[in-house]
C-alpha cells in the first residue's frame, strides 16, 4: 500500500468541521471533486454507514465508515473504485483543536494501486496527484465549515 498525508488549519471550530464531515451521504454538497453522492445504507452516520460517490470528471467510489469518534476522528474505507487507478484505500480524518475557532485537520490516505506495475512506474506521480486532490478537499472543507459556523 502507498500512503500520503495532507494537513490544513481550518479557521472554524472542531464541531463545525465535524458537522460537515459527519454529513456523510451529502459530500457532493460541498466537495468540488464529487458530482453526486448518496447513502447506500440505512445508516447515514457512524460506523457501518455507506455511500456511493460519482466523481468529477469520471469515476465512482463505494465507501464505508470504519471508525467514528465525533469531533476527533473518522476512518473511511474505500471499498471499491471504478475508472480510477486505485483498487481500494483507507482515508483517516483527524481533527485537533488549536483553539476554540481553529482546527488542525489531518488527512491520511493509504491506497492500493489497481496494478502492481502502475505502482512501480507512476507511484510517485499518483501520490502527488492524490495529495493535490486531498488539498482541494481540505480547501472545500474549510469553506463549508466556515459557512456551517455562521
WOGI-V347641 format. One record per residue. N is the residue number from 1. RES is the residue in one letter. PSI is psi as a letter, one per 30 degrees, with the letter a starting at -180 (NA if undefined). OMEGA is omega in whole degrees, 0 to 359 (999 if undefined). NEAR is the number of other C-alpha atoms within 10 Angstrom. Layout:
# WOGI-V347641
n-><N & N>
res-><RES & RES>
psi-><PSI & PSI>
omega-><OMEGA & OMEGA>
near-><NEAR & NEAR>
This chain:
# WOGI-V347641
n-><1 & 2 & 3 & 4 & 5 & 6 & 7 & 8 & 9 & 10 & 11 & 12 & 13 & 14 & 15 & 16 & 17 & 18 & 19 & 20 & 21 & 22 & 23 & 24 & 25 & 26 & 27 & 28 & 29 & 30 & 31 & 32 & 33 & 34 & 35 & 36 & 37 & 38 & 39 & 40 & 41 & 42 & 43 & 44 & 45 & 46 & 47 & 48 & 49 & 50 & 51 & 52 & 53 & 54 & 55 & 56 & 57 & 58 & 59 & 60 & 61 & 62 & 63 & 64 & 65 & 66 & 67 & 68 & 69 & 70 & 71 & 72 & 73 & 74 & 75 & 76 & 77 & 78 & 79 & 80 & 81 & 82 & 83 & 84 & 85 & 86 & 87 & 88 & 89 & 90 & 91 & 92 & 93 & 94 & 95 & 96 & 97 & 98 & 99 & 100 & 101 & 102 & 103 & 104 & 105 & 106 & 107 & 108 & 109 & 110 & 111 & 112 & 113 & 114 & 115 & 116 & 117 & 118 & 119 & 120 & 121 & 122 & 123 & 124 & 125 & 126 & 127 & 128 & 129 & 130 & 131 & 132 & 133 & 134 & 135 & 136 & 137 & 138 & 139 & 140 & 141 & 142 & 143 & 144 & 145 & 146 & 147 & 148 & 149 & 150>
res-><X & X & X & X & X & X & X & X & X & X & X & X & X & X & X & X & X & X & X & X & X & X & X & X & X & X & X & X & X & X & X & X & X & X & X & X & X & X & X & X & X & X & X & X & X & X & X & X & X & X & X & X & X & X & X & X & X & X & X & X & X & X & X & X & X & X & X & X & X & X & X & X & X & X & X & X & X & X & X & X & X & X & X & X & X & X & X & X & X & X & X & X & X & X & X & X & X & X & X & X & X & X & X & X & X & X & X & X & X & X & X & X & X & X & X & X & X & X & X & X & X & X & X & X & X & X & X & X & X & X & X & X & X & X & X & X & X & X & X & X & X & X & X & X & X & X & X & X & X & X>
psi-><k & l & l & l & k & k & l & k & k & k & i & l & l & e & e & e & e & e & e & e & e & f & i & e & f & h & f & f & f & f & j & f & f & k & e & k & l & l & k & g & l & f & k & f & l & l & k & f & k & l & l & k & k & k & l & k & f & l & l & l & k & k & l & k & k & f & k & j & j & k & g & e & k & k & k & k & k & j & e & l & k & k & g & l & g & k & e & l & l & k & k & k & j & k & k & k & k & f & a & f & g & k & k & k & k & k & j & k & j & k & l & j & l & e & k & e & e & e & e & e & e & g & e & e & e & e & e & e & e & e & e & e & e & f & e & e & e & e & e & e & e & e & e & e & e & e & e & e & f & NA>
omega-><175 & 179 & 175 & 176 & 173 & 181 & 174 & 172 & 183 & 179 & 178 & 181 & 175 & 179 & 180 & 179 & 181 & 181 & 177 & 180 & 185 & 176 & 192 & 184 & 190 & 181 & 180 & 180 & 184 & 183 & 182 & 179 & 182 & 181 & 180 & 176 & 178 & 175 & 176 & 178 & 176 & 177 & 175 & 175 & 178 & 183 & 179 & 177 & 181 & 177 & 174 & 178 & 168 & 186 & 174 & 358 & 179 & 175 & 177 & 175 & 168 & 187 & 179 & 175 & 182 & 180 & 187 & 177 & 189 & 179 & 180 & 188 & 172 & 176 & 182 & 175 & 171 & 186 & 177 & 179 & 176 & 180 & 177 & 182 & 178 & 177 & 178 & 180 & 177 & 177 & 179 & 179 & 181 & 180 & 172 & 183 & 173 & 168 & 186 & 185 & 178 & 182 & 173 & 179 & 178 & 176 & 173 & 182 & 174 & 183 & 177 & 177 & 183 & 183 & 179 & 180 & 179 & 180 & 183 & 186 & 187 & 182 & 181 & 177 & 178 & 176 & 180 & 180 & 179 & 177 & 177 & 179 & 179 & 174 & 175 & 175 & 181 & 176 & 179 & 178 & 179 & 179 & 182 & 181 & 177 & 177 & 179 & 183 & 182 & 999>
near-><10 & 14 & 15 & 16 & 16 & 18 & 17 & 16 & 17 & 24 & 20 & 25 & 24 & 24 & 21 & 25 & 28 & 24 & 17 & 20 & 22 & 19 & 12 & 22 & 22 & 19 & 21 & 17 & 14 & 18 & 19 & 16 & 19 & 21 & 18 & 17 & 20 & 16 & 18 & 15 & 14 & 9 & 14 & 19 & 18 & 17 & 16 & 17 & 19 & 25 & 22 & 19 & 22 & 19 & 20 & 12 & 9 & 12 & 15 & 20 & 20 & 19 & 25 & 22 & 22 & 18 & 16 & 17 & 13 & 15 & 20 & 16 & 18 & 22 & 20 & 21 & 21 & 22 & 14 & 15 & 20 & 14 & 10 & 15 & 16 & 18 & 15 & 20 & 20 & 20 & 21 & 18 & 21 & 19 & 25 & 16 & 18 & 14 & 12 & 11 & 15 & 17 & 25 & 19 & 23 & 18 & 22 & 18 & 23 & 17 & 19 & 16 & 21 & 14 & 11 & 10 & 10 & 13 & 19 & 10 & 10 & 12 & 15 & 12 & 11 & 18 & 18 & 13 & 12 & 17 & 20 & 13 & 15 & 20 & 17 & 15 & 18 & 21 & 17 & 15 & 24 & 23 & 16 & 20 & 24 & 17 & 13 & 16 & 14 & 7>
